[in-house]
Amino acid sequence: GGVAGSGYRVAPTTLLSPGQAESRVVKRRTMTRRRVATSLCDPRVWALTAAVLATVANTNEPFAASPTMTPTPPSVLPQPERLVAIGDLHGDLSQARRALRLAGVLHASNDEWVGGESVVVQVGDQVDRGDDELGVLALLQELKGQAEEAGGGLHVLVGNHEIMSAQGNARYATEGAMRKFAQWAKVCQHKGLLPPGVAKQNHCQLYTQPGPLSCPEGDTQCFQQVERMAPYVRARFLALRAGGPIAKDLLAPHRSAALVVGSTAFVHGGMLKAEHLDGYGKADATPAEALTAMNLDMSDFLAGKKGQRLPEVAGYRGILWNRALSGAADVDKQTCAMLRETLQALPGKPARMVVGHTVQPGGKVSSSCDGAIWRIDIGLSSGVLGSAPQVLEVKADGTVRVLSETPDACSADAEQCAGQAAGGSDWLAGPSVVQRWVAGALG
């Protein structure tokens, strides 16, 4: 039963017929092919392979770092023939796709732009409350490039949740999102050695830092924060914090704080001339200059040029947090007058402002001030209300309508949409704990 002194056991020999031997060989080959095929689909295998190859090559930089991007987010754009606004997405890739398809710009089965020259504006809050933050960010960025090639556009604003993440505040991030970031960082630090399909599947186009994610050299506070974190939490913190690769290379160059597109102004929370525009950046700043200064300040903060010091535009009294226009209740006459003054002062004197930030009653788009304000945060994400998608369409001739997957009474008639908001006080005063939590905590 063995080789004397060797320590190894020898299995008894079994004689096989030629047919049995051939059958076993075929079976073993089939099992081997299955294992190989399974391994090729496993990003962990590619991560290990890339790490080994990087070591063999004796280099700590397995791929070239992406060049620093310097574009500035836009402040004013011309009126397109067709403009569509989409509300808060909060880490729900499936719901984001539904909204984009409802807008008529996303292919029915592929992540392809089919909107032609349409222009889409998403009003911020892509992160938090959902597990698919990376998927949402990657989809929007991919469609942005495709839209530009087709003569259209996809513009994404900064929301208060992007700013919270840039400050290292992850109180609304899900464990699922954090673990996906951890896997993303593990795989994509070797993205230059991965097959294109595997890299795209893991959203490695968002990974622009050579080598592992880390704190900036000399940033003691960052190192101390990371040291206190669970390992699976660290990648998201490092990627989204101000100066991190996603904040610096994706958000800073491509996310406006406020944007005017023809006859429509867009901002996440709300913007009023006296409170936010007058004197911003310099005492005698015009509203147009203030708008540009806000976007530059936001971009510099996200890029890490201001350290962790929050600019005025992103502060709690700023345009990302303001609820005077985005709240669930109807807007009072005085605030409506201030809104109209603001619109008249902005470049092109837009006819309306579109905001997100606060979930609207019943998960429906609402309007107030005779159509001068439209509120499109409907709690779309399954991490909020999981509402059926609605988007706002604005035509060049001034026609405004709400698009729904099913017919809805709220259309171009501002009074009908305002009626939804008018019922907001009853909705908020109801007995539902969930509804009261939504009213006070979401946005």
Helices and strands as residue ranges (DSSP letters): H 18-40, H 43-56, E 76-77, E 82-86, H 93-102, E 119-122, H 133-149, E 153-157, H 160-166, H 175-188, G 191-193, H 196-201, G 204-206, H 220-228, H 231-240, H 245-246, I 247-251, H 252-254, E 255-256, E 258-261, E 264-267, I 273-277, H 287-302, G 312-314, H 333-345, E 352-355, G 361-363, E 366-368, G 369-371, E 373-375, E 390-395, E 400-404, H 414-422, H 424-429, H 433-441
